């Protein structure tokens, strides 16, 4: 049964309500810009980081994976804590953590310190990612929610759009450390806006308690799964990956019995729309996240581009996403979200299949055109799918639902990076990418896009058959 959430407190008039909505949308959009900006900037910085810190191909993949892993581990506990103690408190704490650790990464002297600060960045990001969407959903009524989510998602894509070009320019002229230093003014500004303009607090589940045992079991399972995947095809890697999968199964069973679960299993068992929408998001991000990572390396190594030029090319995809996400979100307020999201996923399948034919002499025009097509597919999928997820749960579960879907997204992103890492480990090996292994690198890129196309194809099924959000 579809819930009809209400605001956390009744506004005395339309004007204060509108002011609160504008403030919430402003701070949520600002923070949703920061993480993607950093992710896309770091992807462009990878060759420069490899050159200075002496990292091999597999270690380079961990610059992204360490961040994503920390986010995924912290999302569910952060969402639950926010529901109990207040979403604004957790949101602000996350911003402070993210800003401080981003600044600390400027001074990383070796690969180990950089990966540590990237993981701590992820911890802070998890706290504001899971609460930002929950705050928006708490404040905006259902008939406005799709438009607000569209703006929120567009801000993500603006970050992805600006990151490669601005990050590439900074890297080219000031070095890769400058992109981490940029987070200091952006983070400080976000904290100031949050404390000054976002009035009120939202905590709809104060009677609950945090399931510490469930959090630890979940963290151990995720760590084993992702670290094991990075070690494949070794025996230790297989063992850890299998242990992680078993751990996730045990976590699922433990959460069904827990009096105060950190993960609402009932949302997946009893709510078909939520479950299928979340699985569609998992598969979409599993198929698509490594695109920027791989194409950044391809453009700089095989095409010989400078970071700024490569960033300009990579902007094509997120610019389209930023332009069309608000339109798709607004359209999903009137049109059944599953139809829009399924069409977007189908377009993404086509784009992945095109990239399976990538070779050293591929046309730059063709690459940009396919990135545009992928951007259109992502835009049509993301906002409507998020609208369907958040519209299918009651308000006391907003934080948990937001954390769950963010976990699906991060799990998908990690799976995407794990697929890329395994392909690089098998075909390139633990050595720096160079002219002597360009042919093997290109083979690994095509293999990743082949697997991605298959995953997206399965995602079309879950997206299309999730059930109706609106009853006629």
C-alpha positions as CSV (number, residue, x, y, z in Angstrom):
1,X,0.0,0.0,0.0
2,X,1.4,3.4,-1.0
3,X,1.9,5.7,1.9
4,X,1.0,9.4,1.7
5,X,3.7,11.1,3.8
6,X,3.1,14.4,5.5
7,X,5.5,17.2,6.4
8,X,7.2,16.8,9.8
9,X,5.2,19.8,11.2
10,X,2.3,21.7,9.7
11,X,3.5,25.1,8.3
12,X,1.5,28.1,9.5
13,X,1.2,29.4,6.0
14,X,2.3,28.6,2.5
15,X,5.1,31.1,2.5
16,X,7.1,29.6,5.4
17,X,6.6,26.2,3.9
18,X,8.0,27.4,0.5
19,X,11.0,29.1,2.3
20,X,11.8,25.8,4.1
21,X,11.5,23.9,0.8
22,X,13.9,26.3,-0.9
23,X,16.4,26.1,1.9
24,X,16.3,22.3,2.0
25,X,16.7,22.0,-1.7
26,X,19.5,24.5,-1.7
27,X,21.7,22.7,0.9
28,X,20.8,19.2,-0.5
29,X,21.7,20.2,-4.0
30,X,25.0,21.9,-2.8
31,X,26.1,18.8,-1.0
32,X,25.0,16.4,-3.7
33,X,27.3,18.3,-6.0
34,X,30.4,17.9,-3.9
35,X,30.8,14.1,-3.8
36,X,30.3,13.5,-7.6
37,X,32.6,16.5,-8.3
38,X,35.4,14.9,-6.3
39,X,34.7,11.4,-7.8
40,X,34.9,12.7,-11.4
41,X,37.9,14.9,-10.7
42,X,39.8,12.0,-9.1
43,X,39.2,9.8,-12.1
44,X,40.9,12.4,-14.3
45,X,43.8,12.7,-11.8
46,X,44.6,9.0,-11.8
47,X,47.5,9.1,-14.2
48,X,49.1,12.0,-12.3
49,X,48.6,10.2,-9.0
50,X,50.1,7.0,-10.4
51,X,53.2,9.0,-11.6
52,X,53.8,10.7,-8.3
53,X,52.9,8.0,-5.8
54,X,54.1,5.0,-7.9
55,X,50.8,3.1,-7.9
56,X,50.0,0.1,-10.1
57,X,46.8,-0.4,-12.1
58,X,45.0,-2.3,-9.2
59,X,46.1,0.2,-6.6
60,X,44.7,3.0,-8.8
61,X,41.3,1.3,-8.8
62,X,41.4,1.5,-5.0
63,X,41.6,5.3,-5.1
64,X,37.9,5.1,-6.1
65,X,37.0,1.8,-4.3
66,X,38.2,2.9,-0.9
67,X,35.9,5.9,-0.9
68,X,32.9,3.9,-2.2
69,X,33.6,1.0,0.3
70,X,33.5,3.4,3.3
71,X,30.3,5.1,2.0
72,X,28.6,1.7,1.6
73,X,29.7,0.5,5.1
74,X,28.4,3.7,6.8
75,X,25.2,4.4,4.9
76,X,22.8,2.1,6.7
77,X,24.0,2.9,10.3
78,X,24.0,6.7,9.4
79,X,20.5,6.5,8.0
80,X,19.2,4.7,11.1
81,X,21.0,7.1,13.5
82,X,19.5,10.0,11.6
83,X,16.0,8.6,11.9
84,X,16.5,8.2,15.7
85,X,18.5,11.3,16.7
86,X,17.9,13.8,13.9
87,X,18.7,14.0,10.2
88,X,20.1,17.5,10.3
89,X,22.6,16.5,13.1
90,X,24.0,13.6,11.0
91,X,23.9,15.7,7.9
92,X,26.1,18.4,9.5
93,X,28.5,16.0,11.1
94,X,29.0,14.3,7.8
95,X,29.8,17.6,6.1
96,X,32.4,18.5,8.8
97,X,34.1,15.1,8.5
98,X,34.2,15.2,4.7
99,X,35.7,18.7,4.7
100,X,38.4,18.0,7.2
101,X,39.5,14.7,5.6
102,X,39.5,16.2,2.1
103,X,41.8,18.9,3.3
104,X,44.0,16.2,5.0
105,X,44.4,14.3,1.7
106,X,46.2,17.3,0.3
107,X,49.2,16.3,2.5
108,X,49.2,12.5,1.7
109,X,52.8,11.5,1.1
110,X,52.2,8.0,-0.1
111,X,49.5,5.6,-1.5
112,X,48.6,4.3,2.0
113,X,47.8,7.7,3.4
114,X,45.9,8.7,0.3
115,X,43.7,5.6,0.5
116,X,43.1,6.2,4.3
117,X,41.9,9.8,3.7
118,X,39.7,8.6,0.8
119,X,38.1,6.1,3.1
120,X,37.5,8.8,5.8
121,X,36.1,11.1,3.1
122,X,33.6,8.3,2.3
123,X,32.6,8.0,5.9
124,X,31.6,11.7,5.9
125,X,30.0,11.5,2.6
126,X,27.8,8.6,3.7
127,X,26.4,10.8,6.5
128,X,25.2,13.6,4.3
129,X,24.2,11.3,1.3
130,X,21.7,9.2,3.3
131,X,20.2,12.2,5.1
132,X,20.0,14.7,2.3
133,X,17.4,12.8,0.3
134,X,15.6,11.9,3.5
135,X,15.3,15.6,4.5
136,X,14.0,16.5,1.1
137,X,11.4,13.7,1.2
138,X,10.4,14.8,4.7
139,X,9.7,18.4,3.6
140,X,8.3,18.2,0.1
141,X,4.8,16.9,-0.4
142,X,4.3,14.0,-2.9
143,X,3.0,16.2,-5.7
144,X,6.3,18.3,-5.6
145,X,8.7,15.5,-4.7
146,X,9.6,14.4,-8.3
147,X,10.6,18.0,-9.2
148,X,12.7,18.3,-6.1
149,X,14.4,14.9,-6.6
150,X,15.0,16.0,-10.2
151,X,16.9,19.1,-9.1
152,X,18.8,17.0,-6.5
153,X,19.9,14.4,-9.1
154,X,20.7,17.2,-11.6
155,X,23.1,18.7,-9.0
156,X,24.8,15.3,-8.8
157,X,25.3,15.3,-12.6
158,X,26.4,19.0,-12.6
159,X,29.2,17.8,-10.2
160,X,30.0,15.0,-12.5
161,X,30.0,17.4,-15.5
162,X,32.2,20.1,-14.0
163,X,34.5,17.7,-12.2
164,X,36.4,16.4,-15.3
165,X,37.0,19.8,-16.9
166,X,37.6,21.9,-13.8
167,X,39.5,19.1,-12.1
168,X,41.5,18.5,-15.3
169,X,42.4,22.1,-15.5
170,X,43.5,22.2,-11.8
171,X,45.5,19.0,-12.2
172,X,47.2,20.3,-15.3
173,X,48.2,23.6,-13.8
174,X,48.4,23.0,-10.0
175,X,48.8,19.3,-9.6
176,X,46.3,16.6,-8.4
177,X,46.4,17.8,-4.7
178,X,44.5,21.0,-5.7
179,X,41.3,19.1,-6.3
180,X,41.3,18.0,-2.6
181,X,42.1,21.5,-1.5
182,X,39.1,22.8,-3.4
183,X,36.8,20.8,-1.0
184,X,37.8,23.2,1.9
185,X,35.8,26.2,0.6
186,X,33.0,24.1,-0.8
187,X,32.6,22.2,2.4
188,X,32.9,25.2,4.6
189,X,30.3,27.0,2.5
190,X,27.9,24.0,2.7
191,X,28.2,23.9,6.5
192,X,27.5,27.6,6.8
193,X,24.4,27.3,4.6
194,X,23.1,24.3,6.5
195,X,23.5,25.9,9.9
196,X,22.2,29.3,8.8
197,X,19.2,28.5,6.5
198,X,18.1,24.9,7.2
199,X,15.8,25.4,10.1
200,X,14.2,22.5,12.1
201,X,15.0,18.9,12.8
202,X,13.6,15.7,11.5
203,X,13.5,12.4,13.5
204,X,10.5,10.2,12.9
205,X,11.7,7.0,14.6
206,X,12.9,8.1,18.1
207,X,11.6,5.0,19.8
208,X,14.1,2.8,17.9
209,X,17.6,1.7,19.0
210,X,20.7,1.2,16.8
211,X,21.3,-2.5,16.1
212,X,25.1,-2.5,16.7
213,X,25.5,-6.3,16.1
214,X,23.8,-5.9,12.7
215,X,26.0,-2.9,11.8
216,X,29.2,-4.9,12.5
217,X,28.0,-8.0,10.6
218,X,27.1,-5.9,7.6
219,X,30.4,-4.0,7.7
220,X,32.4,-7.2,7.9
221,X,30.5,-8.8,5.0
222,X,30.9,-5.8,2.8
223,X,34.6,-5.5,3.5
224,X,35.2,-9.2,2.9
225,X,33.3,-9.1,-0.4
226,X,34.9,-6.0,-1.9
227,X,38.4,-6.7,-0.7
228,X,38.1,-10.3,-1.9
229,X,36.9,-9.2,-5.3
230,X,40.0,-7.0,-5.6
231,X,42.2,-10.1,-5.0
232,X,40.6,-12.3,-7.6
233,X,41.4,-14.8,-9.1
234,X,43.6,-15.8,-6.1
235,X,42.4,-18.4,-3.7
236,X,42.3,-15.8,-0.8
237,X,40.2,-13.5,-3.0
238,X,37.7,-16.3,-3.8
239,X,37.5,-17.2,-0.1
240,X,36.9,-13.7,1.1
241,X,34.4,-12.9,-1.6
242,X,32.4,-16.1,-0.8
243,X,32.7,-15.2,3.0
244,X,31.3,-11.8,2.2
245,X,28.3,-13.2,0.3
246,X,27.6,-15.6,3.1
247,X,27.9,-12.8,5.6
248,X,25.3,-10.7,3.7
249,X,23.0,-13.7,3.8
250,X,23.4,-14.0,7.6
251,X,22.9,-10.2,7.9
252,X,19.6,-10.5,6.0
253,X,18.4,-13.3,8.3
254,X,19.6,-11.5,11.5
255,X,17.8,-8.3,10.4
256,X,14.5,-10.3,10.1
257,X,14.7,-11.3,13.7
258,X,16.2,-8.1,15.2
259,X,13.8,-6.0,17.3
260,X,15.2,-2.7,15.9
261,X,16.8,-3.6,12.5
262,X,19.2,-1.2,10.9
263,X,18.0,-2.5,7.5
264,X,14.2,-2.8,7.0
265,X,14.1,-6.2,5.4
266,X,10.3,-5.9,5.3
267,X,10.7,-3.1,2.7
268,X,12.2,-5.7,0.3
269,X,10.0,-8.6,1.3
270,X,6.6,-6.8,1.4
271,X,7.0,-3.9,-0.9
272,X,7.5,-5.0,-4.5
273,X,7.8,-1.5,-5.9
274,X,10.6,-0.6,-3.4
275,X,12.4,-4.0,-3.9
276,X,12.4,-4.0,-7.7
277,X,13.2,-0.3,-8.0
278,X,16.2,-0.8,-5.6
279,X,17.4,-3.8,-7.6
280,X,17.1,-1.9,-10.8
281,X,19.3,0.9,-9.2
282,X,21.8,-1.7,-8.1
283,X,22.1,-3.2,-11.6
284,X,22.2,0.2,-13.3
285,X,25.1,1.5,-11.2
286,X,26.9,-1.9,-11.4
287,X,26.8,-1.5,-15.2
288,X,27.6,2.2,-15.5
289,X,29.9,3.6,-12.7
290,X,33.2,2.4,-14.2
291,X,32.5,4.2,-17.5
292,X,34.3,7.4,-16.4
293,X,37.1,5.5,-14.7
294,X,37.9,3.5,-17.8
295,X,37.3,6.2,-20.4
296,X,39.5,8.6,-18.5
297,X,42.4,6.1,-18.6
298,X,41.6,5.3,-22.3
299,X,41.6,9.0,-23.4
300,X,44.8,9.9,-21.5
301,X,46.8,6.8,-22.3
302,X,45.6,5.5,-25.7
303,X,44.6,8.9,-27.2
304,X,47.4,10.8,-25.5
305,X,45.1,13.6,-24.1
306,X,46.0,16.1,-21.4
307,X,43.9,15.8,-18.2
308,X,42.0,19.0,-19.1
309,X,41.2,17.8,-22.7
310,X,40.1,14.4,-21.4
311,X,37.9,16.1,-18.9
312,X,36.3,18.2,-21.6
313,X,35.4,15.0,-23.5
314,X,34.1,13.2,-20.4
315,X,31.8,16.2,-19.7
316,X,29.5,15.2,-22.6
317,X,27.8,12.4,-20.5
318,X,27.0,14.2,-17.2
319,X,26.1,17.5,-19.0
320,X,23.2,15.6,-20.7
321,X,22.3,14.0,-17.4
322,X,22.2,17.4,-15.6
323,X,20.0,19.0,-18.3
324,X,17.5,16.2,-18.6
325,X,17.3,14.9,-15.0
326,X,15.0,17.7,-13.7
327,X,12.8,17.2,-16.8
328,X,12.6,13.5,-16.2
329,X,11.9,14.0,-12.5
330,X,9.1,16.5,-13.2
331,X,7.6,14.2,-15.8
332,X,7.6,11.3,-13.3
333,X,5.1,13.3,-11.2
334,X,2.6,12.8,-14.1
335,X,3.8,9.7,-16.0
336,X,4.3,6.3,-14.4
337,X,8.0,6.3,-13.3
338,X,8.6,2.7,-14.3
339,X,8.0,3.5,-18.0
340,X,10.5,6.4,-18.0
341,X,13.1,4.5,-16.0
342,X,12.8,1.3,-18.2
343,X,13.3,3.4,-21.3
344,X,16.4,5.0,-19.8
345,X,17.8,1.6,-18.9
346,X,17.2,0.3,-22.4
347,X,19.1,3.3,-23.9
348,X,21.9,2.5,-21.5
349,X,22.1,-1.1,-22.8
350,X,22.6,0.3,-26.3
351,X,25.4,2.6,-25.2
352,X,27.2,-0.2,-23.4
353,X,27.0,-2.4,-26.5
354,X,28.6,0.4,-28.6
355,X,31.5,0.7,-26.2
356,X,32.2,-3.1,-26.5
357,X,33.6,-2.3,-30.0
358,X,36.0,0.4,-28.7
359,X,39.5,0.2,-30.2
360,X,42.7,2.4,-30.2
361,X,41.6,4.2,-33.4
362,X,37.9,4.8,-32.4
363,X,36.5,8.1,-33.6
364,X,36.4,10.9,-31.0
365,X,33.1,12.1,-32.5
366,X,31.7,8.6,-32.0
367,X,32.9,8.4,-28.4
368,X,31.3,11.7,-27.6
369,X,28.1,10.7,-29.3
370,X,27.9,7.5,-27.3
371,X,28.6,9.4,-24.1
372,X,25.7,11.7,-24.9
373,X,23.4,8.6,-25.4
374,X,24.5,7.1,-22.1
375,X,23.8,10.4,-20.4
376,X,20.3,10.5,-21.8
377,X,19.7,6.9,-20.6
378,X,21.0,7.7,-17.1
379,X,18.8,10.9,-16.8
380,X,15.7,9.0,-17.8
381,X,16.4,6.3,-15.3
382,X,17.7,8.0,-12.2
383,X,15.1,10.6,-11.2
384,X,12.0,8.6,-11.9
385,X,13.5,5.5,-10.2
386,X,14.3,7.6,-7.1
387,X,10.8,9.1,-7.1
388,X,9.3,5.6,-7.2
389,X,11.4,4.4,-4.3
390,X,10.8,7.3,-2.0
391,X,7.1,7.4,-2.9
392,X,6.5,3.8,-1.9
393,X,7.4,4.1,1.8
394,X,5.9,5.7,4.9
395,X,7.6,8.8,6.4
396,X,9.1,7.0,9.4
397,X,11.1,4.9,7.0
398,X,12.5,7.8,4.9
399,X,15.9,7.7,6.4
400,X,16.2,3.9,6.2
401,X,14.8,3.9,2.7
402,X,17.1,6.7,1.6
403,X,20.0,4.8,3.2
404,X,18.9,1.5,1.6
405,X,18.7,2.9,-1.9
406,X,22.0,4.8,-1.5
407,X,23.5,1.5,-0.4
408,X,22.1,-0.1,-3.6
409,X,23.7,2.7,-5.5
410,X,27.1,2.4,-3.7
411,X,27.0,-1.4,-3.9
412,X,26.4,-1.1,-7.6
413,X,29.3,1.4,-8.0
414,X,31.6,-0.9,-6.0
415,X,30.5,-3.9,-8.1
416,X,31.3,-1.9,-11.2
417,X,34.7,-1.0,-9.9
418,X,35.2,-4.6,-8.8
419,X,34.4,-5.8,-12.3
420,X,36.9,-3.3,-13.7
421,X,39.5,-4.2,-11.1
422,X,39.2,-8.0,-11.8
423,X,39.5,-7.3,-15.5
424,X,42.6,-5.2,-15.1
425,X,44.1,-7.8,-12.7
426,X,43.5,-10.6,-15.1
427,X,44.5,-8.9,-18.3
428,X,46.9,-6.2,-17.3
429,X,48.3,-7.5,-14.1
430,X,49.8,-5.6,-11.1
431,X,51.9,-3.3,-13.2
432,X,51.6,0.3,-14.3
433,X,49.6,1.0,-17.5
434,X,52.0,1.7,-20.4
435,X,52.6,1.2,-24.1
436,X,53.7,-2.4,-23.5
437,X,50.3,-3.4,-22.2
438,X,47.9,-1.1,-24.1
439,X,46.5,-4.0,-26.0
440,X,45.7,-5.9,-22.8
441,X,44.2,-2.8,-21.2
442,X,41.9,-2.3,-24.2
443,X,40.8,-5.9,-24.0
444,X,39.9,-5.4,-20.3
445,X,37.9,-2.3,-21.2
446,X,35.8,-4.2,-23.8
447,X,35.3,-7.1,-21.4
448,X,34.0,-4.7,-18.7
449,X,31.5,-3.1,-21.1
450,X,30.3,-6.5,-22.3
451,X,29.5,-7.5,-18.7
452,X,27.9,-4.1,-18.1
453,X,25.6,-4.4,-21.1
454,X,24.4,-7.8,-19.7
455,X,23.7,-6.4,-16.2
456,X,21.8,-3.5,-17.6
457,X,19.7,-5.9,-19.7
458,X,18.6,-7.7,-16.5
459,X,17.9,-4.3,-14.9
460,X,15.4,-3.5,-17.6
461,X,13.3,-6.4,-16.4
462,X,13.2,-5.3,-12.7
463,X,12.5,-1.7,-13.8
464,X,9.6,-2.6,-16.0
465,X,7.9,-5.2,-13.7
466,X,8.2,-3.3,-10.4
467,X,4.4,-2.6,-10.4
468,X,2.5,0.7,-10.6
469,X,3.3,3.5,-8.3
470,X,0.0,5.2,-9.0
471,X,-3.3,3.3,-9.1
472,X,-5.8,4.3,-11.7
